[in-house]
């Protein structure tokens, strides 16, 4: 089954939008997991470095210049499809993922949360290391979680442990 039927990106599709392992290890970098051809471009306008572009018409998918991107994360909250994440695996023992979080109450720094993959499968515990919530973020808070080594490219959601399934 391809992503167009279930919304889940496959490894071949991820290879087309993800930076190299070397770039991921070099420091924070954005990953735009938007593969739908729809008229949308707020990520392009949000990027202060101009690292995100759309070639062709507005229906094409975003392209990231990973050499220009510094992983600031401004684009995360601008994405109405919740398809943008920042990965920072510069500390291989403590990879970080910043992701949009649209549930209340927000988790708190230091809180243990459960991390989930693209398909909604639990991948393990994570710790909240940063929570950004401001009007400038278009009312979409950004939560950064620390994961076990090797899981940064897997985690795409987190849930507070006190939140029912």
Residue, then its C-alpha position, 0 to 999 in steps of 0.5 A: x500500500x502506498x502513502x496515497x492510500x494510508x498517508x504513511x511515507x515509505x522508505x523510498x519516499x523518505x529517501x527522497x526528502x531526508x538529508x544524508x546521515x552525515x547532515x543529520x549528524x552535523x546538527x539540527x536540520x528540517x525534514x519536510x515529509x510532505x509528498x502530496x501535490x496540493x496548493x500549499x506553500x506556507x513553509x516557503x514563506x516561513x523559512x528565514x534562510x530561504x532553505x525551503x523552495x517549491x520548484x514549478x507551481x504551488x502544487x509541487x512538493x517543497x524541497x529543502x536545501x539542507x546545506x542552507x537549513x540551520x534547523x531553526x524550526x520556524x517552518x514547523x508551526x507554519x505547516x497546516x499538514x503537520x508534515x515538518x520536523x527538525x532532527x538533531x542527531x549531533x549527539x548520537x547518544x541523545x537524538x532530538x526531534x522537534x515536532x508540532x503538538x496540537x493537544x492540550x495540555x502541553x507536556x512539560x520540560x522533563x516529562x516522560x512521553x511515549x513516542x510513536x512512528x509514522x504509522x502510530x506504533x509505539x516506539x518507546x519512551x522519550x523525554x521532553x526537552x523543550x516546549x515552544x508555544x507562542x502566538x508567533x508560532x501560529x498557535x501550533x506549539x513545538x515540542x522537542x523530545x529526546x529519544x533513544x539512539x537511532x530513533x530520531x528518523x522514526x519518531x513523528x508524534x509524542x503523547x503524554x503518559x496521562x493522556x488516554x489512548 
